[in-house]
Amino acid sequence: MGNNHGYRYYILSLMVIGALCLTPLSVSVCFAEEATSLHATPFMHVEIKDLRYDHVDGTELVKNGSDVSIKIVLTNISKEIENSTLVFHSELVDASGHLSVDEQAAEVLESGSSYMLNHKEVGNKVVISWTGEAPEVRKRERYTLLNVTEETTEGVYSVIEIKRDVSSRAIEDALSMWHEANDTIAKANKAIIEAEEAGINVADAKKSLELANEYLNNSLQYYSEGRPEDALVEAEKARDSAKEAESGVKSAVGGRAFTKYAIIAIIVVIAIVAVVLLLQQRQRKRGVY
């Protein structure tokens, strides 16, 4: 049965990794060679001058529903080609932007729009300003804040692609508790296996562990359905049941140790009594009372 628990725990872990799609909380700016099959444009230098959004407390994640603003500056525009077409895409809500060449009148942009850039006429720089609102999410998801590609006679290139994970405090609390419950279940499972290998009866602890796995599975289901609050409650139940399983193992191990020492104590007492009786018997034979 211990091995069965380990197998079930392993399968459950695989399920949740696939479903949660958890990613590191670090910020990442993805250029073409990192995020797409496109090569980075060789016809300009690209720099992020500003990137702002509200964070989920204690993380680098984008807080859902928060305002996002981006400023990109393009310099060293190559004169090897006459012109190119910049294409803009964003998954922000109400995404829009402006593009100005050498601080001249700005062109209004939106997701899906394009701009014909005349390379020969650019003297110094091109500035792209972009704004929008992070989507409302019920589980952590990755969104494209801004993606700019460049279409030329030489081919299609990536100018820049900025992606971020969008989440909320409720979502992160649920995920954090899930991890805590998962770790506690792993410890309880290990303790049960070791106890069974030692021949100790841990039936009650195994029942608590089964319940913990059931709660954890419920938590995963609720998270996948976009119900982080319910996922948090079930994850807390999973953690508490796993702790009960751990305590059950400790009690069983302690009870066996107590029984063992009690038997030893009884044997010692019997031995002492036997010795005392033997000495008294010898003393009587000698006439000593």
C-alpha positions, 0 to 999 in steps of 0.5 A: 500500500505504501508504494501505491500511495507513492505512485498516486502522489507521483501521478498527481504531481505530474497532473498539477505541473501540467495544469498549473503551467507554473513559471518562474516569477522573474521578469523576462523580456523576450526577443525574437530568438528567445520566444519566436522562430523569427530572427531579431531585426538587423536593421535597427537597435531596440531598447525598452525605455520604460515598462510599468504596471502594478505588481501582485504583492511580493512578486514580479507578476502583473496584477490583473486589471492594472494599467500597463505602459511601455516605451520603446526607442528604435535607433541606428535605423539602417539605410541599407533598405528603403523602408519596412513595415512595422506590425503591432500586436498586443493582448492588453485590453483596449491596447493602443499606442503612438509612433513618432519619428524624430519627435514629429507628429505621432501616428496612432496605433492599435493592436493589429495595425501596421506602420510603413517606416521610411528608413531614408527619412529617419534621422535620429530615432523612432519612439513607440509608446504603448498602453493598455490594461492587463486582462482580468484572470482567474488563474495565472496566465502569460500574455503578450504585452507588446509584439512588434515585427518588421516586414522587409524585402529581406524577410520578416524579423522580430523587433521586440516581444514582451510577455508577462505572467498576469495573476492576482493575490487570490491566485498566488495565495492558492498556488502557494498553499498548494505547494505547501500542501504538496510538500507536506503530503510528500513528507507524510507519504515518505514517513508512511512508507518507512513505517510500513517497511519497519512493520508498523501499523499506520492504517489511520495515517494512510486514511488521512493521507488518502484524504489529503490527496483527495483535497489536493486533487479538488484544489487542482480542479478548482484552480483549473476552473478559475476558482482560486478561492475554492482552490485555496480552501481545498489546499488548506484541507490537504495540508491539514490532513497531511499533517494529521497523517504525519502525526499518526505515523509519529504516534504509531512509531512512538506507541511501538517504542513504548510497548517495546520499552514496557516489555523490557521494563517488565522483564527487568522487574521479573529478573530483579524479583527472581534474584531477590527471591533466590537470595532470600532462599539461600539465606534461609538455607543458611539459617539467616532471617 
